[in-house]
Amino acid sequence: MPLPRLLRHVLLPLLLAVLVAPALAEPSVRELLERARAATDRDPIEGRRLAEAALQALTAQPDADLEIEARLLLCDHHAERDPEAAQREVKIIGELLPRARRSGLRAGLLGCMGQMREFASDTVRARALYEEAVQLAEQADDADMLANALYQRGYLRGVQGELASGLTDLRRAHQLYSKLEQAPRVANVLNAIAIIYNRMGDHAQARDYFQQSLRQLEIVGALREQAVTLHNLGRALENLGDREAARLQYEAALATSRRIDFPRGEAYALRGIASLANLAGTADQALARLDEADARIGDAPDQRLRAQILLQRGIALRLKKRYAESVQALERALRIFAEADSRNELAATYGALAATHAEAGEWRAAFEREADFKTESDRLLRLQLDQRFATLKIEFDTATKDREYALLQRENRATEQALQHEQRANQLKVIVIGLAAVLLLALALLMLRQWRTSRTMRSLALTDELTGLPNRRAVLTRLQALLDQPGSPPCAVLLADLDHFKRINDEHGHLVGDEVLRSVAARLTESVREPMCVGRLGGEEFLVVLPDTDLEAARQAAERIRESVASLELQRGATPWKLTVSLGVAASGPGVGTVSDMLRRADAALYDAKRAGRNRVIALVA
């Protein structure tokens, strides 16, 4: 064959095949999974399609780890839309796990199961699953799964009112997602942080975080999370009283949700628009929007969303003077919020019920619900104050001391405002009673009550209610005072954490867990003498401050405490059981004498003690 014909008929087709084949090659399963993850926040339907394509590709070359990753994406997608489909994925993942090489994937399964329980308002079971997921991910040293589990647990802690611990979890998740360079997840964490600030009552700070999250989500094109954040920003603006700005955000959330066919996002946005309509007194418009929301949510399992829709429906029905229907809707919302332990919404529902009963002339029922509203509101106020003080100590934003001082000033102003509100409420009670003839005596009694209330609030601010020990704020203030003394000798801290405390709560119940904490607190009090100080940091963690003590002496003191706790005789029923404690020890020294540094080193030592088998003391040298 002549050379020109050889080039044209043989060599040229071969060359074209070599050049074109890579471009026509099917993407790998790993590439499909990465594209599915990227699409999840941008277009959930496309994310599901890519995950299913990855499963189809795995039929030719099975891989348990990759199949679990694909099914976790599908489980996450179905959890908020189709519980039965999500449960099928859970079952298949459970069968695949024994063959998986990556042990951290089990944490992902627990996270999806927890998400399903959370949507069903079973927050107790959801919290337990998230706790277990965090532990498994930490044991497996799986940063991706750990970040997801911390995010889920931190968000739920915020819903349940544990705002400071929720921020701690979200801070860790933020750091992990940043290291993993997962920009959409970083923005999601900022969104969750903003929600916690909103629950604290700091709506301006929440608004700023939502806006920061929204800018990041716009950069990466995560439309689904943009819809969620736009709705949350609308709520913050509504809380700030800027209704027009809130309406614009709700409508933007609605348009974005419809663009990507995100029914749950549409329902949340419609609920927000209905809330504004209720505030404006246009009940018919509110009910129309709520009907749309019900139609869009369909059979979705998000019970808290259903309750929020019912709350607004109850308010709208009250505006239309359909009191029986209003009470029925609000009572249904109340049951869901109570089951979900959603404190903010619970207080709002009590208030709405009181207003409905009052307008209907049902004064006894109105009085009872108003009392419930007052109790829940006071509890929320105390919680917000306590949690705000706690957040100053976790140093989430690596803020300067000036910013910490500004936050403290804001808390003081909030406390003063709370006292002023209470004083006005008491004055209104005096007017209602009508004891004008004994006005001087009433004022004297009011002053006495104010003094007692102030003393009680101060005691509550410095004392742990369960154990009677100084709380986190009090014991850290004591430590700061020691470190601030000029020319003060070195001091040490012991960070103690009960071993397997979660198992005690799970097996014996929280009442037994509380009794165990009180017993340990009593034993620690017996083991510590002035000028030493012991306090409870939270949960099962205690802090002992040892003035004028070096590291070795502190370690010996920690050993005595460990032995003392181990000698406790505990019994539930006919079976006695033992309790142990792990302790981390740190001492002050040149350049390492700040509260944050000592707590960080003590926490690191405690972590080493836990990892080394628990029931031991480890002292960390600076």
C-alpha positions as CSV (number, residue, x, y, z in Angstrom):
1,M,0.0,0.0,0.0
2,P,1.4,3.4,-1.0
3,L,2.5,5.6,2.0
4,P,-0.2,8.3,1.5
5,R,-3.0,5.7,1.5
6,L,-1.4,4.1,4.6
7,L,-1.4,7.4,6.4
8,R,-5.0,8.1,5.4
9,H,-6.6,4.8,6.1
10,V,-4.6,3.3,9.0
11,L,-2.3,5.7,10.9
12,L,-4.7,8.7,10.9
13,P,-7.7,6.7,12.4
14,L,-5.3,5.2,15.1
15,L,-4.0,8.7,16.0
16,L,-7.6,10.1,16.3
17,A,-8.6,7.1,18.5
18,V,-5.7,7.8,20.9
19,L,-6.5,11.5,21.1
20,V,-10.3,11.2,21.4
21,A,-10.6,8.1,23.7
22,P,-9.7,9.9,27.0
23,A,-12.3,12.6,26.3
24,L,-15.0,9.9,25.6
25,A,-14.1,7.7,28.6
26,E,-16.7,7.3,31.3
27,P,-16.0,9.2,34.6
28,S,-14.8,7.0,37.4
29,V,-17.0,6.2,40.4
30,R,-14.8,8.5,42.6
31,E,-15.4,11.4,40.1
32,L,-19.1,10.7,40.1
33,L,-19.2,10.8,43.9
34,E,-17.2,14.1,44.1
35,R,-19.6,15.6,41.5
36,A,-22.6,14.3,43.5
37,R,-21.3,16.0,46.7
38,A,-20.7,19.2,44.9
39,A,-24.2,19.1,43.4
40,T,-25.9,18.3,46.6
41,D,-25.9,21.9,47.9
42,R,-26.4,23.4,44.4
43,D,-29.1,21.1,42.9
44,P,-30.3,18.2,45.1
45,I,-32.0,16.4,42.2
46,E,-28.8,16.4,40.2
47,G,-26.8,15.2,43.3
48,R,-29.2,12.3,43.7
49,R,-28.9,11.4,40.0
50,L,-25.1,11.4,40.1
51,A,-25.1,9.2,43.3
52,E,-27.4,6.7,41.5
53,A,-25.1,6.8,38.5
54,A,-22.2,6.0,40.8
55,L,-24.1,3.0,42.2
56,Q,-24.8,1.8,38.6
57,A,-21.1,2.1,37.7
58,L,-20.3,0.0,40.8
59,T,-22.2,-3.0,39.5
60,A,-19.3,-3.8,37.2
61,Q,-16.6,-3.5,39.8
62,P,-18.1,-3.6,43.4
63,D,-16.4,-1.6,46.1
64,A,-18.1,-1.5,49.6
65,D,-16.6,1.8,50.7
66,L,-17.6,3.7,47.5
67,E,-21.0,2.1,47.6
68,I,-21.5,3.2,51.2
69,E,-20.4,6.8,50.3
70,A,-23.0,6.9,47.5
71,R,-25.8,5.5,49.6
72,L,-25.0,8.0,52.4
73,L,-25.6,10.8,49.9
74,L,-28.9,9.2,48.9
75,C,-29.8,8.6,52.6
76,D,-29.2,12.3,53.3
77,H,-31.3,13.3,50.3
78,H,-34.2,11.0,51.2
79,A,-34.1,11.8,55.0
80,E,-36.0,15.1,54.5
81,R,-38.3,13.8,51.7
82,D,-39.0,10.1,51.8
83,P,-38.3,8.3,55.2
84,E,-39.0,4.9,53.7
85,A,-36.5,5.3,51.0
86,A,-33.9,6.6,53.5
87,Q,-34.6,3.6,55.7
88,R,-33.9,1.3,52.8
89,E,-30.5,2.9,52.3
90,V,-29.8,2.6,56.0
91,K,-30.5,-1.2,55.8
92,I,-28.3,-1.7,52.8
93,I,-25.4,0.4,54.4
94,G,-25.7,-1.7,57.5
95,E,-25.2,-4.9,55.5
96,L,-22.2,-3.4,53.6
97,L,-20.3,-2.1,56.7
98,P,-18.7,-5.4,57.7
99,R,-16.9,-5.4,54.3
100,A,-15.8,-1.7,54.5
101,R,-12.2,-0.7,54.9
102,R,-12.9,2.8,56.2
103,S,-14.2,2.4,59.7
104,G,-15.4,6.0,59.9
105,L,-18.2,5.3,57.5
106,R,-20.2,3.8,60.4
107,A,-20.3,7.4,61.8
108,G,-21.9,8.6,58.6
109,L,-24.6,5.9,58.9
110,L,-25.4,7.0,62.5
111,G,-25.5,10.6,61.3
112,C,-28.2,9.8,58.7
113,M,-30.2,7.8,61.2
114,G,-30.0,10.7,63.7
115,Q,-31.2,13.1,61.0
116,M,-34.2,10.9,60.3
117,R,-35.0,10.8,64.0
118,E,-34.6,14.6,64.3
119,F,-37.0,15.2,61.4
120,A,-39.5,13.0,63.3
121,S,-39.0,15.2,66.4
122,D,-37.4,12.3,68.3
123,T,-34.5,14.6,69.5
124,V,-33.5,12.3,72.4
125,R,-32.7,9.4,70.1
126,A,-31.2,11.7,67.4
127,R,-28.9,13.3,70.0
128,A,-27.7,9.8,71.2
129,L,-27.0,8.8,67.6
130,Y,-25.0,12.0,67.0
131,E,-23.0,11.5,70.2
132,E,-22.1,7.9,69.1
133,A,-21.2,9.2,65.6
134,V,-18.8,11.8,67.1
135,Q,-17.1,9.1,69.2
136,L,-16.8,6.6,66.3
137,A,-15.4,9.3,63.9
138,E,-12.9,10.4,66.5
139,Q,-11.8,6.8,67.1
140,A,-11.4,6.3,63.4
141,D,-9.6,9.6,63.0
142,D,-11.9,10.3,60.1
143,A,-11.9,14.2,59.7
144,D,-14.7,14.2,57.1
145,M,-17.1,12.1,59.1
146,L,-16.2,13.9,62.4
147,A,-16.9,17.3,60.9
148,N,-20.4,16.1,59.7
149,A,-21.2,14.5,63.1
150,L,-20.0,17.6,65.0
151,Y,-22.1,19.8,62.8
152,Q,-25.2,17.7,63.3
153,R,-24.7,17.5,67.1
154,G,-23.9,21.2,67.4
155,Y,-27.0,22.2,65.5
156,L,-29.3,19.9,67.7
157,R,-27.6,21.2,70.9
158,G,-28.6,24.7,69.8
159,V,-32.2,23.6,69.2
160,Q,-32.3,22.0,72.7
161,G,-30.9,25.2,74.3
162,E,-27.3,24.0,74.9
163,L,-26.1,27.1,73.1
164,A,-22.5,27.2,74.4
165,S,-21.8,23.5,73.8
166,G,-23.5,23.8,70.4
167,L,-21.1,26.6,69.5
168,T,-18.1,24.5,70.6
169,D,-19.2,21.6,68.3
170,L,-19.7,24.0,65.4
171,R,-16.3,25.7,66.0
172,R,-14.6,22.3,65.7
173,A,-16.7,21.5,62.6
174,H,-15.8,24.9,61.1
175,Q,-12.0,24.2,61.6
176,L,-12.3,20.7,60.1
177,Y,-14.3,21.8,57.0
178,S,-11.8,24.6,56.5
179,K,-8.9,22.2,56.6
180,L,-10.7,19.9,54.2
181,E,-11.4,22.9,51.9
182,Q,-15.1,22.2,51.8
183,A,-16.3,25.8,51.2
184,P,-20.1,25.0,51.1
185,R,-19.9,23.1,54.4
186,V,-17.9,26.0,56.0
187,A,-20.8,28.3,54.9
188,N,-23.3,25.9,56.4
189,V,-21.5,26.0,59.7
190,L,-21.7,29.8,59.7
191,N,-25.4,29.5,59.1
192,A,-25.8,27.2,62.1
193,I,-23.7,29.5,64.3
194,A,-26.0,32.4,63.2
195,I,-29.1,30.3,64.2
196,I,-27.6,29.9,67.7
197,Y,-27.0,33.6,68.0
198,N,-30.6,34.1,67.0
199,R,-31.8,31.8,69.7
200,M,-29.6,33.7,72.2
201,G,-31.5,36.8,71.3
202,D,-28.6,38.5,69.6
203,H,-30.4,39.0,66.3
204,A,-28.0,41.6,65.0
205,Q,-25.0,39.2,65.4
206,A,-27.1,36.5,63.8
207,R,-27.9,38.7,60.8
208,D,-24.2,39.4,60.3
209,Y,-23.3,35.7,60.3
210,F,-26.2,34.9,57.9
211,Q,-25.0,37.6,55.5
212,Q,-21.4,36.3,55.7
213,S,-22.6,32.7,55.0
214,L,-24.8,33.9,52.1
215,R,-21.9,35.6,50.4
216,Q,-19.8,32.4,50.6
217,L,-22.7,30.2,49.3
218,E,-23.2,32.6,46.4
219,I,-19.5,32.2,45.4
220,V,-19.8,28.4,45.3
221,G,-23.2,28.4,43.7
222,A,-24.8,26.3,46.5
223,L,-28.5,27.2,45.7
224,R,-30.1,24.8,48.2
225,E,-28.2,26.2,51.1
226,Q,-28.7,29.7,49.8
227,A,-32.5,29.1,50.1
228,V,-32.1,27.9,53.7
229,T,-29.8,30.8,54.6
230,L,-32.1,33.4,52.9
231,H,-35.0,32.1,55.0
232,N,-32.9,32.2,58.2
233,L,-31.8,35.7,57.4
234,G,-35.4,36.7,57.0
235,R,-36.2,35.4,60.5
236,A,-33.3,37.4,62.0
237,L,-34.6,40.5,60.3
238,E,-38.1,39.8,61.4
239,N,-36.9,39.5,65.0
240,L,-35.1,42.9,64.5
241,G,-38.4,44.4,63.4
242,D,-37.4,45.1,59.8
243,R,-40.4,43.5,58.2
244,E,-39.8,44.8,54.7
245,A,-36.2,43.5,54.6
246,A,-37.5,40.2,56.0
247,R,-40.1,39.9,53.3
248,L,-37.5,40.4,50.6
249,Q,-35.4,37.6,52.0
250,Y,-38.4,35.2,52.4
251,E,-39.4,35.9,48.8
252,A,-35.8,35.3,47.6
253,A,-35.8,32.0,49.5
254,L,-39.1,31.0,47.9
255,A,-37.8,31.9,44.4
256,T,-34.5,30.0,44.9
257,S,-36.3,26.9,46.3
258,R,-38.7,26.8,43.3
259,R,-35.8,27.2,40.9
260,I,-34.2,23.9,42.2
261,D,-37.5,22.1,43.1
262,F,-36.8,22.2,46.9
263,P,-40.3,21.7,48.4
264,R,-39.1,21.9,52.0
265,G,-37.4,25.2,51.3
266,E,-40.5,26.5,49.7
267,A,-42.6,25.6,52.8
268,Y,-40.2,27.3,55.1
269,A,-40.2,30.5,53.0
270,L,-44.0,30.4,52.7
271,R,-44.3,30.1,56.5
272,G,-42.1,33.2,56.9
273,I,-44.2,35.2,54.5
274,A,-47.3,34.1,56.4
275,S,-45.7,35.2,59.6
276,L,-45.3,38.7,58.2
277,A,-48.9,38.7,57.0
278,N,-50.1,37.8,60.5
279,L,-48.0,40.6,61.9
280,A,-49.7,43.0,59.4
281,G,-53.2,41.6,60.4
282,T,-53.9,40.1,56.9
283,A,-55.1,36.7,58.0
284,D,-56.5,35.6,54.7
285,Q,-53.2,36.2,53.0
286,A,-51.4,34.3,55.8
287,L,-53.8,31.3,55.4
288,A,-53.4,31.2,51.7
289,R,-49.6,31.1,52.1
290,L,-49.9,28.4,54.8
291,D,-52.1,26.3,52.5
292,E,-49.4,26.5,49.8
293,A,-46.8,25.5,52.4
294,D,-48.9,22.4,53.5
295,A,-49.2,21.4,49.9
296,R,-45.5,21.7,49.2
297,I,-44.4,19.8,52.4
298,G,-46.7,16.9,51.5
299,D,-45.5,13.7,53.3
300,A,-42.1,15.2,54.2
301,P,-41.0,14.1,57.7
302,D,-40.0,17.5,59.1
303,Q,-42.3,17.7,62.1
304,R,-40.8,21.0,63.4
305,L,-41.6,22.6,60.1
306,R,-45.2,21.3,60.4
307,A,-45.4,22.7,63.9
308,Q,-44.2,26.1,62.8
309,I,-46.8,26.1,60.0
310,L,-49.5,25.1,62.6
311,L,-48.3,28.0,64.9
312,Q,-48.8,30.6,62.2
313,R,-52.1,29.0,61.2
314,G,-53.3,29.2,64.8
315,I,-52.4,32.9,64.9
316,A,-54.2,33.6,61.5
317,L,-57.3,31.7,62.7
318,R,-57.4,33.8,65.9
319,L,-57.2,37.0,63.8
320,K,-60.3,35.7,61.9
321,K,-62.0,34.9,65.3
322,R,-62.2,31.2,64.5
323,Y,-61.1,30.5,68.1
324,A,-61.8,26.7,68.3
325,E,-59.8,26.0,65.1
326,S,-57.0,28.3,66.4
327,V,-56.8,26.4,69.6
328,Q,-56.8,23.1,67.8
329,A,-53.9,24.1,65.5
330,L,-51.9,25.6,68.4
331,E,-52.3,22.6,70.6
332,R,-51.0,20.3,67.8
333,A,-48.0,22.6,67.4
334,L,-47.4,22.6,71.1
335,R,-47.2,18.8,71.3
336,I,-44.6,18.7,68.5
337,F,-42.5,21.5,70.0
338,A,-42.6,19.8,73.4
339,E,-41.6,16.5,71.9
340,A,-38.8,18.1,70.0
341,D,-37.7,20.1,73.1
342,S,-37.7,23.3,71.0
343,R,-37.8,25.8,73.8
344,N,-38.1,29.1,71.8
345,E,-41.1,27.9,69.7
346,L,-42.7,26.3,72.8
347,A,-42.8,29.7,74.5
348,A,-44.2,31.4,71.4
349,T,-46.9,28.8,71.1
350,Y,-47.9,29.2,74.8
351,G,-48.2,33.0,74.2
352,A,-50.4,32.5,71.1
353,L,-52.7,30.1,73.0
354,A,-53.0,32.5,75.8
355,A,-54.0,35.3,73.4
356,T,-56.6,33.0,71.6
357,H,-58.2,31.9,74.9
358,A,-58.3,35.5,76.1
359,E,-60.0,36.8,72.9
360,A,-62.5,33.9,73.2
361,G,-63.4,34.9,76.8
362,E,-61.9,31.7,78.2
363,W,-60.2,33.4,81.1
364,R,-59.2,30.4,83.1
365,A,-57.5,28.7,80.1
366,A,-56.0,32.1,79.1
367,F,-54.5,32.5,82.6
368,E,-53.1,29.0,82.6
369,R,-51.4,29.4,79.2
370,E,-50.2,32.9,80.2
371,A,-48.5,31.3,83.2
372,D,-47.0,28.6,81.0
373,F,-45.7,31.4,78.7
374,K,-44.3,33.4,81.6
375,T,-42.5,30.3,83.0
376,E,-41.1,29.3,79.6
377,S,-40.0,32.9,78.8
378,D,-38.3,33.3,82.2
379,R,-36.5,30.0,81.6
380,L,-35.4,31.1,78.1
381,L,-34.2,34.4,79.5
382,R,-32.1,32.7,82.2
383,L,-30.8,30.2,79.6
384,Q,-29.9,33.0,77.2
385,L,-28.0,34.9,79.9
386,D,-26.2,31.8,81.2
387,Q,-25.3,30.6,77.7
388,R,-24.1,34.0,76.6
389,F,-21.7,34.1,79.6
390,A,-20.5,30.6,78.7
391,T,-19.8,31.6,75.1
392,L,-17.4,34.2,76.3
393,K,-15.1,31.4,77.5
394,I,-15.0,29.2,74.4
395,E,-13.4,32.0,72.3
396,F,-15.1,30.9,69.1
397,D,-14.0,33.9,67.0
398,T,-10.5,34.2,68.4
399,A,-11.7,37.6,69.4
400,T,-9.5,40.2,71.1
401,K,-9.9,41.2,74.7
402,D,-11.6,44.4,73.6
403,R,-14.3,42.4,71.8
404,E,-14.8,40.1,74.8
405,Y,-15.2,43.2,76.9
406,A,-17.8,44.6,74.5
407,L,-19.7,41.3,74.6
408,L,-19.7,41.4,78.4
409,Q,-21.0,45.0,78.4
410,R,-23.8,43.8,76.1
411,E,-24.7,41.0,78.5
412,N,-24.7,43.5,81.4
413,R,-27.1,45.7,79.5
414,A,-29.3,42.7,78.7
415,T,-29.4,41.8,82.4
416,E,-30.3,45.4,83.3
417,Q,-33.1,45.3,80.7
418,A,-34.4,42.0,82.1
419,L,-34.5,43.5,85.6
420,Q,-36.3,46.6,84.3
421,H,-38.9,44.4,82.5
422,E,-39.5,42.5,85.7
423,Q,-39.9,45.7,87.7
424,R,-42.4,47.0,85.2
425,A,-44.3,43.7,85.4
426,N,-44.4,43.9,89.2
427,Q,-45.6,47.5,89.0
428,L,-48.4,46.4,86.7
429,K,-49.4,43.8,89.2
430,V,-49.7,46.4,91.9
431,I,-51.9,48.5,89.7
432,V,-54.2,45.6,88.9
433,I,-54.5,44.7,92.6
434,G,-55.5,48.3,93.2
435,L,-53.9,48.7,96.6
436,A,-53.6,52.5,96.2
437,A,-54.3,53.0,99.9
438,V,-51.1,51.1,100.9
439,L,-48.9,52.3,98.1
440,L,-45.9,53.0,100.4
441,L,-46.1,49.5,101.9
442,A,-46.4,48.0,98.4
443,L,-43.3,49.9,97.2
444,A,-41.4,48.7,100.2
445,L,-42.4,45.1,99.5
446,L,-41.4,45.6,95.8
447,M,-37.9,46.8,96.9
448,L,-37.5,43.8,99.2
449,R,-38.5,41.5,96.4
450,Q,-36.2,43.2,94.0
451,W,-33.3,42.8,96.4
452,R,-34.1,39.2,96.9
453,T,-34.4,38.6,93.2
454,S,-31.0,40.3,92.6
455,R,-29.4,38.2,95.2
456,T,-30.9,35.0,93.8
457,M,-29.9,35.9,90.2
458,R,-26.3,36.5,91.4
459,S,-26.3,33.2,93.2
460,L,-27.7,31.4,90.1
461,A,-25.1,33.1,87.9
462,L,-22.2,31.7,90.0
463,T,-23.6,28.3,91.1
464,D,-24.3,25.1,89.3
465,E,-27.9,24.2,90.0
466,L,-27.5,20.4,90.0
467,T,-24.4,20.0,92.1
468,G,-24.3,23.2,94.2
469,L,-20.7,23.7,93.1
470,P,-19.4,27.0,91.6
471,N,-20.3,27.0,87.9
472,R,-18.0,27.5,84.9
473,R,-18.0,31.3,85.2
474,A,-17.3,31.3,88.9
475,V,-14.4,28.9,88.9
476,L,-12.8,30.5,85.8
477,T,-13.1,33.9,87.5
478,R,-11.3,32.5,90.5
479,L,-8.5,31.1,88.3
480,Q,-8.2,34.4,86.4
481,A,-7.9,36.3,89.7
482,L,-5.0,34.0,90.7
483,L,-3.2,34.6,87.5
484,D,-3.7,38.3,87.6
485,Q,-2.0,38.7,91.0
486,P,1.4,40.5,90.5
487,G,4.3,38.3,91.4
488,S,1.9,35.4,92.2
489,P,3.4,31.9,92.6
490,P,2.6,29.2,90.1
491,C,-0.8,27.5,90.2
492,A,-2.3,24.4,88.7
493,V,-5.6,23.1,87.4
494,L,-7.1,19.6,87.3
495,L,-9.7,18.9,84.6
496,A,-11.7,15.9,85.6
497,D,-14.1,14.0,83.4
498,L,-16.3,11.0,84.5
499,D,-15.5,7.9,82.4
500,H,-18.4,6.3,80.4
501,F,-20.9,8.8,81.9
502,K,-23.1,8.5,78.7
503,R,-23.4,4.8,79.4
504,I,-24.8,5.6,82.9
505,N,-27.4,7.9,81.5
506,D,-28.3,5.3,78.8
507,E,-28.5,2.3,81.1
508,H,-29.9,3.8,84.3
509,G,-31.5,7.1,83.1
510,H,-30.8,10.8,83.6
511,L,-32.1,10.8,87.2
512,V,-29.4,8.3,88.2
513,G,-26.9,10.3,86.1
514,D,-27.8,13.4,88.1
515,E,-27.4,11.6,91.4
516,V,-24.0,10.3,90.3
517,L,-22.9,13.9,89.4
518,R,-24.0,15.1,92.9
519,S,-22.2,12.2,94.6
520,V,-19.0,13.0,92.7
521,A,-19.4,16.7,93.5
522,A,-19.7,15.9,97.2
523,R,-16.6,13.6,97.0
524,L,-14.6,16.4,95.2
525,T,-15.7,18.9,97.9
526,E,-14.5,16.6,100.6
527,S,-11.1,16.2,98.8
528,V,-10.5,20.0,98.4
529,R,-9.8,22.5,101.1
530,E,-9.3,26.2,100.9
531,P,-7.6,28.0,99.2
532,M,-8.3,25.3,96.6
533,C,-11.5,25.6,94.5
534,V,-13.6,23.0,92.7
535,G,-16.3,23.8,90.1
536,R,-18.4,22.2,87.4
537,L,-17.6,23.2,83.8
538,G,-20.6,21.4,82.4
539,G,-21.8,17.9,81.7
540,E,-19.6,15.5,83.5
541,E,-16.5,17.8,83.5
542,F,-15.2,19.4,86.7
543,L,-12.3,21.8,87.3
544,V,-10.1,22.0,90.4
545,V,-8.0,25.2,90.9
546,L,-4.9,24.7,93.0
547,P,-3.2,27.9,94.1
548,D,0.6,27.9,94.9
549,T,1.0,24.4,93.4
550,D,3.5,23.0,91.0
551,L,2.8,20.3,88.4
552,E,4.0,17.4,90.5
553,A,2.0,18.4,93.6
554,A,-1.0,18.9,91.4
555,R,-0.5,15.4,89.9
556,Q,-0.4,13.9,93.3
557,A,-3.6,15.7,94.3
558,A,-5.3,14.5,91.1
559,E,-4.3,10.9,92.0
560,R,-5.9,11.3,95.4
561,I,-9.1,12.6,93.8
562,R,-9.1,9.7,91.3
563,E,-8.7,7.1,94.1
564,S,-11.4,8.9,96.1
565,V,-13.9,8.8,93.2
566,A,-13.1,5.2,92.5
567,S,-13.9,4.3,96.1
568,L,-17.5,5.5,95.7
569,E,-20.0,2.7,96.3
570,L,-22.8,3.0,93.8
571,Q,-25.7,0.7,93.4
572,R,-28.8,0.6,91.2
573,G,-31.2,-2.2,92.2
574,A,-29.3,-5.2,93.4
575,T,-26.2,-4.7,91.3
576,P,-23.4,-2.5,92.6
577,W,-21.1,-0.8,90.1
578,K,-18.0,1.3,90.1
579,L,-17.3,4.8,88.8
580,T,-14.0,6.1,87.5
581,V,-12.6,9.4,86.5
582,S,-9.9,10.6,84.2
583,L,-7.9,13.8,85.0
584,G,-5.7,16.1,83.0
585,V,-3.2,18.3,84.9
586,A,-1.6,21.6,83.8
587,A,0.3,24.3,85.7
588,S,1.1,27.9,85.0
589,G,4.6,29.0,84.0
590,P,6.5,31.7,82.1
591,G,4.6,32.5,78.9
592,V,1.9,29.9,79.5
593,G,-0.1,31.4,82.3
594,T,-3.4,32.5,80.7
595,V,-6.7,30.8,81.5
596,S,-7.2,29.7,77.9
597,D,-3.7,28.2,77.7
598,M,-4.1,26.3,81.0
599,L,-7.5,24.9,80.0
600,R,-6.2,24.0,76.6
601,R,-3.3,22.0,78.0
602,A,-5.4,20.4,80.7
603,D,-7.9,19.4,78.1
604,A,-5.2,17.9,75.9
605,A,-3.9,16.0,79.0
606,L,-7.4,14.8,79.7
607,Y,-7.8,13.6,76.1
608,D,-4.5,11.7,76.4
609,A,-5.8,10.1,79.7
610,K,-9.0,9.0,77.9
611,R,-7.1,7.7,75.0
612,A,-4.7,5.8,77.2
613,G,-7.6,3.8,78.8
614,R,-9.3,6.1,81.2
615,N,-9.2,6.0,85.0
616,R,-5.8,7.7,85.1
617,V,-4.1,11.0,85.6
618,I,-1.9,12.6,83.0
619,A,0.0,15.9,83.6
620,L,1.0,17.9,80.6
621,V,4.3,19.7,80.8
622,A,4.2,23.2,79.2
